[in-house]
């Protein structure tokens, strides 16, 4: 209990002064990744993920990378954490890294692993996190990422449902700098995902087909949530395909993934305006003030990508809620008259928190 409290306290210190925390706090969090207690380990991973939203801390984290590599083959849970952390360090511009040839080789190997294996595992990872947020059940002891058990009917105590954030994706992180974007276009499955998404029907019924579509939706949406990636995304004219799955797909799991993917795209002002042209609305709800450190998040324009229910307790890191609403019948009829309104015409500030909401 004391170790868990101490790990949770690190989150409070992180939010109060991220720069000072980076000089000593990251090493403590990395050491906690070897803790034998499940709850301490999960809390350490959560705090570390929040810390790495600050791009200044990513560079400090990379300096301790040798300490992180030891968790790669420890167990299934830590292996996933390792690959998510590898995605984070790919956001560092190549010329900012000493021995950049070695660094580039490591990123190429990691990108190849994501394309061959981890992009598919990423889909399961996100859906498991979503399931846990909605069910609130305890983690199974034999598998950290196995679906959670439903809360026992005998237990009448109310449990707080956790807030769920989208995990980092290597496509998004590479698109945060131009050299990374070039690497992504030349050596990844990015172009193939675009082709696959266009070819698939919305009435997908097989599990394998649904998985392939979800994999493409997440990868392309993460790419489109950045400046370089969005320009490429619009050149390929992929937004109508995203809307096709969000509006017409008979597989509700795929349809929900498309909604979340649209929220990622709507983080950018241009993405929100593009959705307006198709009769969708994006609007922001201000909640409370932002700390000065909020501007130093991974793209310096959007701190987090929230995918849980809108009714959860807000984090001190957030002040803006971005919601995406599909067009209703009246909106669709008036689309040609451009009567659909968008809630903002100004640039999206640092803490945009995308939430999807469906109004039938």
N, C-alpha and C positions, 0 to 999 in steps of 0.2 A: 504494500500500500504506500509506503514511503517513497519507493522508487517511482511509482506511478504519479504520485503528487509532484515530485521533483521534476519529472518529465513534463507534466502539464504546466508547471510554473515557467518552464522555458518558453512556452508559447506567449505568456504574458510579457516576459522580458523582451522577446522578439518584437512584439508589436509596439513596445514603448521606445525601443531604439535599435532598429535593424542593423545599422552600421557597427555599433559597438558590440552587438550580439555576434556578428560574424567573426570577430577576432578570437572568440573562445567558445561560443555556443555550438557552432557546427561540429567541432570535434567531440563535444559531449553527446550530441545527437547521433553521430556516427558510431560512437562506442555503445550507445543504447541499442543499436541494431543487432547486437550480439546478446541481448538480454534473453534469459530463458523463459521469462514470464510473457505470455501471449498479450495481455492487455498493455503492458509496458511497451512491448515491441510495436504494437499497432499505434499507440499514442506517439511514439517516437517517429514513426513513418509519417503520421499526419502532420506533426510539427515541422518535420524536415521538408515536406512537400510545400507547406505554407512559406517556409523560409526561402525556398528556391524560386518563389514567385518574384522575388527581388533580384534583378539581374546583377546587382553588385555582389550579392552573396553567391551567385553561381560561379563567378570567377574564383572566389575564396574556396568554394567547395571543390573546384577542380584541382586546386593545389593539394588537397587531401585525398585525391582519387585513389591512390594506392591502398589507402585504408578501407575503401569501399569495395574494391574488387574481390576481397575475401568472402563477401556474402553471395557471390554469383552462384555458386554451386552448393550452398548450404542446405537449402530446402526450396520447395516450389514457391512459397510466398516471397522469400527474399530474392529469389531469382527474378521474379517479376519487378520487385522494387529496384533491383540493379538495372534492368533494362529501361525502366522509367527514368531513373537517374541519368542513365547514358543519354537519353533523349534531351534532358535538361542541358547537359554540357555541350550539346551540339549547337546551342544558341550562341555560343561564344564565337565571334568572328575568327576565322582561321589565322589571320595575321596577328591576332592578339595572343596567340598561344606559342610558347617556346617549343622548339622541335615540332613545328607544324606538320612536317611530313609524317611523323609517327602518329600524331593526333588525327590527321586526315585518314590514314590507314585504318585506325581504330573506328572512326566514324563510318567509313565505307563498309567495314565488316558488320557494324551494328545496324546500318541501314539494310544490308542484305538479310540480316536475321529478322528484322521487322517485316520485310517484304515476304519472306518465306514462312515465317512462323508467328511472329508476335502481333502483327496486324489482326490476325484472326483471334488470338488470345485477348487482345485489347477489347474486342467486342464483348467477350464473356466477362472480362474484368469490370467493364462499365455496367453491364446489366446486373452483375452480382452486387455491385455497390448500390445500384438503384433498388434492387429487391430488398436489400438490407435496410435501406432508408424507409421504405414503405412498410416492411414487416416488423422491424424493430426487434427481431428475435436474436438470441445469443449466437455467437460464432460456434461452429462445430470445432471440436478440438483436433480432429484428424486432418482437417483441410481448411486453411484460412480463407480460401476463396470458394469454398463449397457453399451452396445456397443455405440460407439460415433457416432454422426451424421456426415454425410459427410459435408465438408466445403461448404458453400453456394456459388453457382455459381456467385452470385452478388458480392461477396467479391474477389477482385483481389489481395489483399495483400498476399505476400508470408509469410508463417509461417514455423518456424523451426520445423522439425519433432523430437520428443524427442527420446533420446537413451533409449532402453529398456534392463533391466537386468533380468535374471532369479531370481525369489524370492527364499529365503531359503526353504529347504525341510527337514523335520525332519529325513528322512532316511539318508540323507547325513551328517547331523550334528551329529547324533548318531554314525556314522561310523568313526568319527574323533578320537575316543578313543576306546580301546579294550572292556571295560565294556559296553559301549553303543552299540557296534557291537553285542556283545553277547545278550544283551537285544533285539535288533532288530530281530535277528534270532529266538529267542525263543518265542517272544510275538507279532510279527507283521505278516502281510500278505506277507512278502517278498517271502517265498517259493511258496505261492499260485500264486503270480504274475508271477513267473518264469514258472509255469505249464500252466497258462492261456495264456501266450504269445506264447508258443509252440503250443497250441491247436487251436488258431485262424487262419483263412485263411487270405490271403492278399486281397482277393476280398470282403472285408466287405462292406456292403451297408447300414445296419441299423445304426441309430444314437447311439443306446445303445451299439452296438458292437464296434463302433468306439471309444466311450467314454471309454469303458473298456480297449481297447488296449492302448489308450493314457495314461490312468492312470498307466498301467503297465510299459509303456515305460519310463515315467518320474521317477517313483519310482525306477526302476532298474538302470536307467542311473545315477541318483544321487548317488545311492549306489556304482556303478562302478567307480565314479569319485574320490574315496578315496582309500587309500592303502589297508585297510582291505576288503573293499567292492569289489575291483577289483579282488583280489585273489579268493573270493567266486564266483564272476561273471564268471571267466574263468573256474573254477571247474565245474560250471553248463553248460558250453559251450553255453552261451546265445548270443554271438556276431553274429553267423550266423542268428539267428532269427531277430535281429535288422537290419541286412543287408537285410534280406528278405523283411521286410516292407519298408525299404528305397529304394530298387531297384525295387520292383515288385508291391507294393500296389496300387490298382486302386483308392483308396480314397486318394485324394491329401492332404487332411488335416492330415490324419494319416501319410502319407508319409513325409510331412513336419515335423511333430513331431519326426519321426524317425531320420531325418537329424539333428535336434537340439539335440536329445538324443545322437547321435554319437559324436557331438561336445563336450558334457560333458565327454564322455569316452575318447576322444582324448586329454583331458587335461593332462592325465598322460603319461609319456614317454612310459610305457609298453602298454598302450591303443593305442597310435599312431603306435607303431611297430606292434601290432596285426592287426590293420586296413591295414597296408602295406601288410601283408600276404594274404589279400583278394583282393588286387589290388587297394586299396584306398590310396590316398596321403594325408599327413598332412604336412603343411609347415607354417613357421612363418614369419611375416613381421615386421621388427623393425621400430618403429615410432619415439620415442624420449626417453630421459632418464627417469629413475624411481627414485622416492623419497626413502630415506632409510627406510621409514615406510612400504614400499610395502611388505617386507618379513614377516610382522606380520599379514597377512590376514588369513581367517578362516582355511585353511589347511596349512598355511605357505608355500604353493607352488603355489597356484593359487588364485589371488585376486578376480576376477569377472568372471561371466559367461554371456557373452554378446550374445543377440539373435536378435538384430535388424540389419538393413541394414549396410553393411560395409562402406557406404559413409557418415555416421554421424560424427559429430565433436568428436574427441577423448577426453577422460577425462584425466586430469593430473595423475590419478591413474594408467593409462595403458601405457605399452610400447611395448607389444607383441600382435600380432594378429595371432591367430591360425585358419587356415582354413582347412576344410575337403572337399575333392573333390572326387566324385565317379569315378570309373574306366570307361574309354571310351572303345570303341570297340577294339582298338589296344592294350590297356592295358590288357583287359580281355583275348585276344588271347595269350598274352605273359606271362600270370600269372605263368605258369608252369616253365618258364625260369627265374623267379624272376627278371624281368626287370623293375618292378615298383620301383620308387625312393621315398624316404621319405625325406622331407626337413631338418630334424634334427636328429642326433643320440645322442644328448646331453640331459641332464635332462631339463625338462621344468622349467623355472624360475618362480619367484613369481607371475608376472602378466600375466598369460596366459588368453587371451580373445578369447573364441571360437566363430567363425562365420561359418555358413555353406554356401557353395556356390555350386550351381549345374551347371555343364557344360554339356549340352546335346550333 
